[in-house]
């Protein structure tokens, strides 16, 4: 392959029924050809896309995008990077959630890698959103970076207070872009969280992520893009988009020695159960 002219990577091979459990197609990088991005997802066989809000603007944008297709869903949240905006955004985000049409709260959590908001403000935003989720009977979408034990401790305490508030058979949240080790994944699953596997699982040398993807029960796994970030192979270095979740699911299947359709089916069912939506695929009704 010539280095100077980077050929376009081929589009992903279809994988019917797969769900992107965490996408940000409102991002500016995905705007110039947004309709094509979404169309490529359906052409790749995606059954659903969860559009995740990171502040008031993108919470509303997620809802607006989701309203264009019954296979898209929206979450309402304030990202730890934007936690300093809590005072201004709290009320309008609460109002958006109260008006309905959101399937989860978040993404929220702790990020001590970039520390774009001070830790105490991240904690305040996280506690507010955990409470908001409980009040509206919605699951939470958790972002944890360089905060493994601190984030776990907050969620352990919260989970011990709220229990399985969405029902005994339903998870209470997802660990988005899970990057911890298998032991931490097991502790989160014990609390009632699903573990979401992102594109970097495909990177050579990601032994920890691959061990998690190979080992956790399929019944607790989700797959996601976090687009436009975290692009899986073979598109690494380019913009990510929902269609590429098919490749992440396919890679997980290869790690586990099972058919990709099995990974697609389980992770889609898990997403539908967590977020409380029903799956429909062509020629079928859920
Ligand atoms: Zn995200």
Boltz pocket constraint, residues with backbone or C-beta under 6 A from the ligand:
constraints:
  - pocket:
      binder: B
      contacts: [[A, 22], [A, 24], [A, 52], [A, 107], [A, 176], [A, 226]]
      max_distance: 6.0
